[in-house]
Amino acid sequence: IAAFANAAQTCESGNLMAQKADALLSRMRDRIGAEPDDYSFNGVLLAWSRTSGGLSSARHCESILRSMRNPTHVSWSTVINAYAHAGGALEAAGLLKEMEDRAIESTVEKQRSSL
């Protein structure tokens, strides 16, 4: 998954790399019956956040975030940054507020500066 995330940023077919990472995550759940760990989820989030898919990719990141049992501050930050880089400042601010309301540990002020 990490290889797909890294490739998503550096190759023209970034969306394809993110899709492959996403498919691997699904395969872990469906075929193997294993619940992916935070590292796996965060790798897929990172892959989607690095694509040129704009708000569509950021929304997909958010849907993955919402499917996680206990997203970490890294998960939240990745989705917030995906929205911020895609021009979704309002969505990013909304997630940051939700993150604060849930008292998820992070450097919230650092996130504010990315908006």
C-alpha positions in Angstrom: 0.0 0.0 0.0 2.8 2.4 0.8 4.4 1.8 -2.6 1.1 2.7 -4.3 0.9 5.8 -2.1 4.4 6.9 -3.1 3.7 6.2 -6.7 0.5 8.2 -6.7 2.4 11.4 -6.1 5.1 10.8 -8.7 3.5 9.2 -11.7 0.9 10.4 -14.2 -1.4 7.6 -13.3 -1.8 8.6 -9.7 -5.5 7.8 -9.6 -4.7 4.2 -10.8 -2.1 3.8 -8.0 -4.7 5.0 -5.5 -7.3 2.6 -6.9 -4.8 -0.2 -6.6 -4.1 0.7 -2.9 -7.8 0.9 -2.3 -8.4 -2.5 -4.0 -5.7 -4.1 -1.8 -7.4 -2.7 1.3 -10.7 -4.2 0.1 -9.0 -7.5 -0.6 -7.7 -7.6 2.9 -11.2 -7.2 4.3 -13.1 -9.3 1.9 -10.9 -12.2 0.9 -8.6 -12.6 3.8 -11.0 -11.5 6.5 -8.4 -9.3 8.1 -9.2 -5.9 9.4 -6.6 -3.5 8.0 -4.6 -1.6 10.6 -4.2 2.1 10.9 -1.0 2.0 8.8 -2.9 0.3 5.9 -5.8 2.8 6.0 -3.5 5.7 6.3 -1.5 4.5 3.3 -4.7 4.4 1.2 -5.7 7.8 2.4 -2.3 9.2 1.5 -2.5 7.6 -2.0 -5.9 9.3 -2.7 -4.7 12.6 -1.2 -1.7 12.7 -3.6 -3.7 12.2 -6.8 -4.9 14.9 -9.1 -8.5 14.0 -8.5 -9.4 17.2 -6.7 -12.5 17.3 -4.5 -13.6 13.9 -5.8 -10.5 12.3 -4.3 -10.8 14.3 -1.1 -14.4 13.1 -0.7 -13.3 9.5 -1.3 -10.6 10.0 1.4 -13.4 11.2 3.8 -15.5 8.2 3.0 -12.6 5.9 3.9 -12.0 7.9 7.1 -15.7 7.4 8.0 -15.4 3.7 7.4 -12.5 3.4 9.9 -13.3 2.1 13.4 -10.9 4.5 15.2 -9.2 6.9 12.8 -6.0 8.3 14.2 -4.9 12.0 14.1 -2.8 11.0 11.1 -5.9 9.8 9.3 -7.8 13.0 10.1 -4.9 15.2 9.1 -4.4 13.4 5.8 -8.1 14.0 4.8 -8.0 17.6 6.0 -4.9 18.2 3.8 -6.5 16.4 0.9 -9.4 18.9 1.0 -7.1 21.9 1.6 -5.0 21.0 -1.5 -8.0 20.3 -3.6 -9.5 23.7 -2.9 -12.0 22.5 -0.3 -11.2 24.9 2.4 -14.7 24.8 3.9 -14.7 21.0 4.0 -11.2 21.0 5.6 -12.3 23.5 8.2 -15.4 21.4 8.9 -13.3 18.3 9.5 -10.9 20.2 11.6 -13.8 21.4 13.8 -15.1 17.9 14.1 -11.6 16.7 15.0 -11.4 19.3 17.7 -14.9 18.5 19.0 -14.0 14.8 19.3 -10.8 15.9 21.1 -8.6 13.9 18.7 -5.0 14.5 19.6 -3.1 16.4 17.0 -1.3 19.6 16.5 -4.5 21.4 15.6 -2.9 24.8 15.2 -0.5 23.3 12.7 -3.6 22.1 10.7 -5.1 25.5 10.9 -2.0 27.0 9.3 -2.5 24.7 6.2 -5.8 26.3 5.6 
